[in-house]
Amino acid sequence: MLINHLSTALIAIAIGYLLGSIPNGYLAGKWITQIDLREIGSGSTGATNVLRNVGKGPALCVFLLDVGKGTLPVLIAKSLLLEDNWQVATGLAAIIGHIWPIWLNWKGGKAVATGLGIFLGISWSVGLACLGIFLIVLSVSKIVSLSSITAAISLPLMMLISFSNSNLRPAYLIISIIAMFIVLWRHRSNWKRVLNGTEPKIGHSR
């Protein structure tokens, strides 16, 4: 029984990684404009680089697909009745797949949309709260990276607030902290430019 449970959990993690590694942004660049997003702009295959170099429509599609590839693995883990720890591990596998996709020589995106998808799967209220924070900061600053950083920093707090009236689920809090640090690390060059006032805004070239 234990072996079967472990096998199921490992399969879920593998599915999480493979779904996370689907290079939606890269494919959009190649199919629509015949460019390799890893070689232009920020070098990321995420929706923001798609927006700047491919267009608004493709960027929205990539964003939604990247969110979906974060949500789906968590929902699969839940449907298999896996414990919180395994749900979190499956979500982390999706993030790892997005950042280091096997199909693109380990060079992918910054995991913001996929991270959002994971938290929509874990706790939709937390995911929506962070999305709201992202959109508010974006509407004021017009800077995607600043919006992503702010939403990431708020994530553990949103998780604490969400579960303040019920039993706190440690695995969910831990993944929120891990996700926050991953986003901050992936945006380390961006926040330096934000502090220097040189980070490009939406509608401006990089």
N, C-alpha and C positions, 0 to 999 in steps of 0.2 A: 504493500500500500504506500509506504513512504517513498519507495523507488518510483512508483507510478506518479506520485504527486510531484516529485523532483523533476521527473522527465517532462511532465506537463509544464512546469514552471520554466524549464530551460527552453522548451519549444516556444513558449510565449515570448521569452527574452529574445530568441533568435528572430522571431517574427517582428518584434519591435525594432530590432536593428535593421532588418531588411526593408521594412516599410520606411523607417527613418532615412535610409540611405537612397531612396528614390530621388534622383536629382531633378526635381521639377523645374527649378530656375534654369539650370544648365540646358535642359531639353527645350525650354521656351526660347532661349537665346539661339540655339542651334537651328531649331525648326522655323522660327519666324524671321530672324535677321542673319542667320549663319555666322554668329559670333560666339566666342568662348568667353563667358562671363568671368572666368577665372583669370583672364588676361587683360581685363579692362576695368575701369572704375575702381571699386574697393576690392575687387578680386573675389567677392563673395557670390555664391549662387542663390542668395536669398532674394526676397521680393523687392527690397529697396534697390538693389543693383539692377534688377529687371526693370523697375520703374524708370530708372535713370537712362537705361540703355536700350530698352525694348519698347516700353509703352505702358500706359495705365491699365488697359484691359488685361494684357498678359500678367502684369504685376498682381492684379487682384486675383486672377486665377491661381497664380503660384502661391500667393498668401493663403488662400482657402485650402489648397491642396496640402500645403505644408502644415497648416493647422490640423487638417484631417489625419495626416500621417502621425501626428502626436496623439490625437484623441483615440483613434482606432485601436492601437496596441493596448492602451489602458482598458478600454471597454472589452477587448478580447480577454485580458487577464481577469477582469471582473466576472465575465461570463463563464470562465473556467473555475470560478469560486476560489481564486487564489487569494492569499492573505495580503494585507497592506504592503508588507515588505516586498513581495513578488510583484505587486502592481507597480510599486515605485521602481523596482529594478527593470521592469519592462519599459516604463517611461524613460528611464535613463538610457536604456539601450537605443530608443528612438532618437534621443538627443545626440548620442554618440554617433549613430548612423548618419544623422543630418550633418554634423560637423566633419566627420571623417568617413565619407561614403566609400565603400569598397570599389564602386564603379568609376570613381573619378580620382584615383590615386590619392585618396584620403584628404581631399581638399573640397570642402563644402561651404555651408552657410554659417550664420551666427546663432541659429537655434532659437530666435525669438518667437517666430510663428509656431514652430513645432513645440516649443516650451509652453506657449499659450494653449495649444491643443491638449497637451498632457494634463494641464490643470483644469481644463474644461471637462476632461474625462474623470479626473480625480474628484473635483468639487466644482461644479459649474458656477456656483456663486463666487468663488475665489477667482476663477478664470475670467468671468465677466467683470468683476471689480477691477482687476488689473488691466483688462482691455479698456475699461472706462478711463482709468488713470492715463493710460497710453494716449488715448484719443484727446483727452483734455490738454495734456502737455503738448501734443502735436499741434492742436488747433492754435495754441498760444505761441509756441516757439517755432513751428514749421521745421523742426529738426528731429528726424526719425531716431537717431542714435540717443539723443537726450531723452526722448519719450520712452525708448526701450530701457534705458538705464533706470529711469525713475520708476517705471512699472516693475522692474526686477527688484529694486530696493524695497518696494512696498509689498512684494509678494509674501515674505514671511509674516509680516504684520497682518495682512489680509487673511492668511491661514489661521493665525491666532484668534483674530476676531470672529472668523467663521465658525470656529469650534469652541468659542468661549462659553457657550451655554450647553455644551455637551462634552462627552469624553474626548480629550485631545488625543489625536492619533499621531504618535511620534513619527512614524514613517512619513506621513504627509508633511509634517513640519520640516523634517530633515531634507526631503527632496526640494522643498521650497527654498531652503537655505543654499543647497547645492546648486539649484538652478540660478539663483541670484548671483552666486560667484562665477558660474559659467558665463552668464551674460556679461557681467562686468569684465571678466577676463577677455572674452571675445571682442569687447568694445574698448579695450585698453587704449588703442590709438585714437579712437573716436573721442573718448572723454578728455583726452589731452587737448585735442583740437577744440572741443567745446569750451574748455577752460581758457584757451588762447583766443577764442572768438573766431576761429578759422574753419569751423565745421560747416559744410554747405547745408543750405536749407532746401526744402522741397521746391522744385521749380528752378533751382540753380544747378549748374553743372558742377561736378566734383572737381 
